[in-house]
Amino acid sequence: MNSTLKSPKNNKPITTALLLAAGTGSRLFPITKDAPKCLTLVSEESMLARLVTNLKDQGFTRLVIVTGYKQECIVDFLGNQTDGLSIEYIHSPLYKTTNNIYSLWMARNSIKEPFVLLESDLVLDTALLTHMRYPNRIAVAKMQPWLNGTTVTLNDQNEVIQFQPGTTEPYTETRYKTVNIYSFSLESWQEVTKKLNQYIEAGNVNAYYETVFTSLVAEKTLAFEAVSFDEKPWYEVDTILDLAEAEKLFPVAAEEEVTYALY
């Protein structure tokens, strides 16, 4: 993968983030019995707290969160503002019977500017967001045997030419795992919302939003430039085993040693 990214072409860094946090986190039960998955602790700090710190450190000023399961826990934890980051909530009452395509659709009237889309079960090094703050980018990592889920194929210009659903079938081309972080220009977001409306109106509320991206990329009405996440640690936490792996990558910060002088 060519690591050189195109110049932003007069685009200012994005300052709005959309975080999807509506799911029940059933694969982390019983940890998620009394709180949403994003409040699960990874080495003594919740995934949500880590992500909010990442966004603040990168200069984001607006965070929109789509909530569902136990939304009051998230609201109580974050409030409406933290260190210059304003926080807004969109509640999805159908979270039990819908998937992230519906959560993304719920944000269609609240986001009217370029933004970065993130899933709330990610733990990552703050520096990884630096190149995601410009429109029409996708975070990817080179596919490894232990990864699963949606992959993409890139051309020589680091542009996505095809999305592939999670599969165990052998393949010959180099594929990259999606990290579930995307950035959009306003124009791209308008194309996405049009397609989202079509899917939701047709009753496809339990699909993944990658279905929409797959269709738009194939139609050449949406383009993504890939940003490699291979250089620094990140992890997506879905299961208890994932949580254990994430804690290996992000251990508890060692307490600063104090030297006492003896007189």
Protein Blocks (a to p, Z undefined) as FASTA:
>chain_A
ZZbdcdekhpacdfbdcddfkbgolmmpcklmmocfklpceehiafklmmmmmmmmnopa
bdcdddfehklmmmmmnomaeehiacdddddfklmmccfklmmmmmmmmpccdcddddfk
bccdfklmmmmmpghiacdddddfkbgcjdddddfkopafbdcdddfbdcfbdcdddehi
acddfklmmmmmmmmmmmmmnopambcfklmmmmmmmnopaccddddfklbccdddfbfk
lmmmmmmmmccddddddddddZZ
